[in-house]
Amino acid sequence: MRVLLTNLPPLLRDILAEALAAEPDIALVGQDADVIVMQGSRDEAEEILHASGSARVVAVDSRGTRAIVLGDSESIALNDVSPSTIIMEIRGTA
């Protein structure tokens, strides 16, 4: 599975990159991702979702405390944002 991390605060990006690097079935990429993890609002996530075509989007709010997962016709709110929760949602939405 290919994952793109974008528009994240450096600390969150580094933590997620390290956690994802330990997962043998996940590769961090710069383009053509299956899942995009970003910081932003629901509206921004929906724009990315529509622009990306087939990718799923995990958008973490600016405080890093909540996230929303957007896919084809699904929308999942996360109130527990941690590397393990994000990894579970990456696997669940791709």
Biotite code that builds the C-alpha atoms (Angstrom):
import biotite.structure as struc

atoms = struc.array([
    struc.Atom([0.000, 0.000, 0.000], chain_id="A", res_id=1, res_name="MET", atom_name="CA", element="C"),
    struc.Atom([1.326, 3.446, -0.932], chain_id="A", res_id=2, res_name="ARG", atom_name="CA", element="C"),
    struc.Atom([0.878, 6.333, 1.539], chain_id="A", res_id=3, res_name="VAL", atom_name="CA", element="C"),
    struc.Atom([1.589, 10.041, 1.047], chain_id="A", res_id=4, res_name="LEU", atom_name="CA", element="C"),
    struc.Atom([2.124, 12.307, 4.074], chain_id="A", res_id=5, res_name="LEU", atom_name="CA", element="C"),
    struc.Atom([1.490, 15.959, 3.241], chain_id="A", res_id=6, res_name="THR", atom_name="CA", element="C"),
    struc.Atom([0.878, 19.286, 4.948], chain_id="A", res_id=7, res_name="ASN", atom_name="CA", element="C"),
    struc.Atom([1.596, 17.849, 8.410], chain_id="A", res_id=8, res_name="LEU", atom_name="CA", element="C"),
    struc.Atom([3.499, 19.552, 11.222], chain_id="A", res_id=9, res_name="PRO", atom_name="CA", element="C"),
    struc.Atom([7.095, 18.245, 11.223], chain_id="A", res_id=10, res_name="PRO", atom_name="CA", element="C"),
    struc.Atom([6.773, 16.383, 14.534], chain_id="A", res_id=11, res_name="LEU", atom_name="CA", element="C"),
    struc.Atom([3.588, 14.569, 13.487], chain_id="A", res_id=12, res_name="LEU", atom_name="CA", element="C"),
    struc.Atom([5.055, 13.810, 10.050], chain_id="A", res_id=13, res_name="ARG", atom_name="CA", element="C"),
    struc.Atom([8.208, 12.342, 11.602], chain_id="A", res_id=14, res_name="ASP", atom_name="CA", element="C"),
    struc.Atom([6.277, 10.234, 14.125], chain_id="A", res_id=15, res_name="ILE", atom_name="CA", element="C"),
    struc.Atom([3.946, 8.866, 11.450], chain_id="A", res_id=16, res_name="LEU", atom_name="CA", element="C"),
    struc.Atom([6.801, 8.279, 8.998], chain_id="A", res_id=17, res_name="ALA", atom_name="CA", element="C"),
    struc.Atom([8.699, 6.280, 11.608], chain_id="A", res_id=18, res_name="GLU", atom_name="CA", element="C"),
    struc.Atom([5.619, 4.247, 12.555], chain_id="A", res_id=19, res_name="ALA", atom_name="CA", element="C"),
    struc.Atom([4.733, 3.584, 8.901], chain_id="A", res_id=20, res_name="LEU", atom_name="CA", element="C"),
    struc.Atom([8.328, 2.604, 8.044], chain_id="A", res_id=21, res_name="ALA", atom_name="CA", element="C"),
    struc.Atom([8.001, -0.262, 10.515], chain_id="A", res_id=22, res_name="ALA", atom_name="CA", element="C"),
    struc.Atom([5.019, -1.676, 8.594], chain_id="A", res_id=23, res_name="GLU", atom_name="CA", element="C"),
    struc.Atom([6.212, -4.078, 5.870], chain_id="A", res_id=24, res_name="PRO", atom_name="CA", element="C"),
    struc.Atom([3.094, -3.671, 3.721], chain_id="A", res_id=25, res_name="ASP", atom_name="CA", element="C"),
    struc.Atom([3.163, 0.159, 3.676], chain_id="A", res_id=26, res_name="ILE", atom_name="CA", element="C"),
    struc.Atom([5.484, 2.335, 1.575], chain_id="A", res_id=27, res_name="ALA", atom_name="CA", element="C"),
    struc.Atom([5.781, 6.100, 1.838], chain_id="A", res_id=28, res_name="LEU", atom_name="CA", element="C"),
    struc.Atom([5.599, 7.746, -1.582], chain_id="A", res_id=29, res_name="VAL", atom_name="CA", element="C"),
    struc.Atom([5.703, 11.213, -3.104], chain_id="A", res_id=30, res_name="GLY", atom_name="CA", element="C"),
    struc.Atom([2.890, 10.635, -5.612], chain_id="A", res_id=31, res_name="GLN", atom_name="CA", element="C"),
    struc.Atom([0.366, 8.051, -6.829], chain_id="A", res_id=32, res_name="ASP", atom_name="CA", element="C"),
    struc.Atom([-0.707, 7.148, -3.292], chain_id="A", res_id=33, res_name="ALA", atom_name="CA", element="C"),
    struc.Atom([-3.511, 4.816, -2.211], chain_id="A", res_id=34, res_name="ASP", atom_name="CA", element="C"),
    struc.Atom([-3.960, 6.860, 0.974], chain_id="A", res_id=35, res_name="VAL", atom_name="CA", element="C"),
    struc.Atom([-3.132, 10.518, 1.637], chain_id="A", res_id=36, res_name="ILE", atom_name="CA", element="C"),
    struc.Atom([-2.560, 11.637, 5.243], chain_id="A", res_id=37, res_name="VAL", atom_name="CA", element="C"),
    struc.Atom([-2.764, 15.399, 5.672], chain_id="A", res_id=38, res_name="MET", atom_name="CA", element="C"),
    struc.Atom([-3.491, 18.168, 8.120], chain_id="A", res_id=39, res_name="GLN", atom_name="CA", element="C"),
    struc.Atom([-6.583, 20.126, 7.251], chain_id="A", res_id=40, res_name="GLY", atom_name="CA", element="C"),
    struc.Atom([-10.310, 20.598, 7.502], chain_id="A", res_id=41, res_name="SER", atom_name="CA", element="C"),
    struc.Atom([-13.023, 18.370, 6.100], chain_id="A", res_id=42, res_name="ARG", atom_name="CA", element="C"),
    struc.Atom([-13.463, 20.769, 3.179], chain_id="A", res_id=43, res_name="ASP", atom_name="CA", element="C"),
    struc.Atom([-9.750, 20.624, 2.361], chain_id="A", res_id=44, res_name="GLU", atom_name="CA", element="C"),
    struc.Atom([-9.812, 16.830, 2.634], chain_id="A", res_id=45, res_name="ALA", atom_name="CA", element="C"),
    struc.Atom([-12.775, 16.636, 0.260], chain_id="A", res_id=46, res_name="GLU", atom_name="CA", element="C"),
    struc.Atom([-10.909, 18.809, -2.258], chain_id="A", res_id=47, res_name="GLU", atom_name="CA", element="C"),
    struc.Atom([-7.888, 16.489, -2.066], chain_id="A", res_id=48, res_name="ILE", atom_name="CA", element="C"),
    struc.Atom([-10.144, 13.431, -2.329], chain_id="A", res_id=49, res_name="LEU", atom_name="CA", element="C"),
    struc.Atom([-11.782, 14.711, -5.513], chain_id="A", res_id=50, res_name="HIS", atom_name="CA", element="C"),
    struc.Atom([-8.468, 15.841, -7.009], chain_id="A", res_id=51, res_name="ALA", atom_name="CA", element="C"),
    struc.Atom([-6.699, 12.560, -6.264], chain_id="A", res_id=52, res_name="SER", atom_name="CA", element="C"),
    struc.Atom([-9.136, 10.328, -8.088], chain_id="A", res_id=53, res_name="GLY", atom_name="CA", element="C"),
    struc.Atom([-8.965, 7.015, -6.292], chain_id="A", res_id=54, res_name="SER", atom_name="CA", element="C"),
    struc.Atom([-6.972, 7.772, -3.128], chain_id="A", res_id=55, res_name="ALA", atom_name="CA", element="C"),
    struc.Atom([-8.470, 7.790, 0.349], chain_id="A", res_id=56, res_name="ARG", atom_name="CA", element="C"),
    struc.Atom([-7.791, 10.782, 2.614], chain_id="A", res_id=57, res_name="VAL", atom_name="CA", element="C"),
    struc.Atom([-7.062, 10.915, 6.347], chain_id="A", res_id=58, res_name="VAL", atom_name="CA", element="C"),
    struc.Atom([-7.209, 14.554, 7.498], chain_id="A", res_id=59, res_name="ALA", atom_name="CA", element="C"),
    struc.Atom([-5.909, 15.432, 10.963], chain_id="A", res_id=60, res_name="VAL", atom_name="CA", element="C"),
    struc.Atom([-7.164, 18.684, 12.485], chain_id="A", res_id=61, res_name="ASP", atom_name="CA", element="C"),
    struc.Atom([-4.739, 21.505, 13.256], chain_id="A", res_id=62, res_name="SER", atom_name="CA", element="C"),
    struc.Atom([-4.506, 20.522, 16.932], chain_id="A", res_id=63, res_name="ARG", atom_name="CA", element="C"),
    struc.Atom([-3.748, 16.887, 16.100], chain_id="A", res_id=64, res_name="GLY", atom_name="CA", element="C"),
    struc.Atom([-6.585, 15.670, 18.314], chain_id="A", res_id=65, res_name="THR", atom_name="CA", element="C"),
    struc.Atom([-9.197, 14.589, 15.772], chain_id="A", res_id=66, res_name="ARG", atom_name="CA", element="C"),
    struc.Atom([-9.218, 13.268, 12.249], chain_id="A", res_id=67, res_name="ALA", atom_name="CA", element="C"),
    struc.Atom([-11.638, 12.364, 9.508], chain_id="A", res_id=68, res_name="ILE", atom_name="CA", element="C"),
    struc.Atom([-11.236, 9.527, 7.029], chain_id="A", res_id=69, res_name="VAL", atom_name="CA", element="C"),
    struc.Atom([-12.808, 10.087, 3.622], chain_id="A", res_id=70, res_name="LEU", atom_name="CA", element="C"),
    struc.Atom([-13.237, 7.483, 0.943], chain_id="A", res_id=71, res_name="GLY", atom_name="CA", element="C"),
    struc.Atom([-15.585, 6.628, -1.905], chain_id="A", res_id=72, res_name="ASP", atom_name="CA", element="C"),
    struc.Atom([-18.818, 7.009, 0.003], chain_id="A", res_id=73, res_name="SER", atom_name="CA", element="C"),
    struc.Atom([-17.602, 6.735, 3.566], chain_id="A", res_id=74, res_name="GLU", atom_name="CA", element="C"),
    struc.Atom([-16.744, 9.249, 6.226], chain_id="A", res_id=75, res_name="SER", atom_name="CA", element="C"),
    struc.Atom([-15.296, 8.135, 9.558], chain_id="A", res_id=76, res_name="ILE", atom_name="CA", element="C"),
    struc.Atom([-14.530, 10.513, 12.440], chain_id="A", res_id=77, res_name="ALA", atom_name="CA", element="C"),
    struc.Atom([-11.584, 9.648, 14.686], chain_id="A", res_id=78, res_name="LEU", atom_name="CA", element="C"),
    struc.Atom([-11.466, 11.059, 18.182], chain_id="A", res_id=79, res_name="ASN", atom_name="CA", element="C"),
    struc.Atom([-8.318, 9.084, 19.071], chain_id="A", res_id=80, res_name="ASP", atom_name="CA", element="C"),
    struc.Atom([-5.456, 10.229, 16.862], chain_id="A", res_id=81, res_name="VAL", atom_name="CA", element="C"),
    struc.Atom([-2.322, 8.176, 17.383], chain_id="A", res_id=82, res_name="SER", atom_name="CA", element="C"),
    struc.Atom([0.093, 6.447, 15.021], chain_id="A", res_id=83, res_name="PRO", atom_name="CA", element="C"),
    struc.Atom([-1.575, 3.083, 15.646], chain_id="A", res_id=84, res_name="SER", atom_name="CA", element="C"),
    struc.Atom([-5.062, 4.486, 14.985], chain_id="A", res_id=85, res_name="THR", atom_name="CA", element="C"),
    struc.Atom([-3.887, 6.175, 11.777], chain_id="A", res_id=86, res_name="ILE", atom_name="CA", element="C"),
    struc.Atom([-2.231, 2.925, 10.623], chain_id="A", res_id=87, res_name="ILE", atom_name="CA", element="C"),
    struc.Atom([-5.430, 0.981, 11.334], chain_id="A", res_id=88, res_name="MET", atom_name="CA", element="C"),
    struc.Atom([-7.453, 3.489, 9.302], chain_id="A", res_id=89, res_name="GLU", atom_name="CA", element="C"),
    struc.Atom([-4.923, 3.451, 6.471], chain_id="A", res_id=90, res_name="ILE", atom_name="CA", element="C"),
    struc.Atom([-5.326, -0.303, 6.263], chain_id="A", res_id=91, res_name="ARG", atom_name="CA", element="C"),
    struc.Atom([-9.107, -0.077, 6.629], chain_id="A", res_id=92, res_name="GLY", atom_name="CA", element="C"),
    struc.Atom([-9.633, 2.495, 3.892], chain_id="A", res_id=93, res_name="THR", atom_name="CA", element="C"),
    struc.Atom([-7.241, 1.353, 1.190], chain_id="A", res_id=94, res_name="ALA", atom_name="CA", element="C"),
])
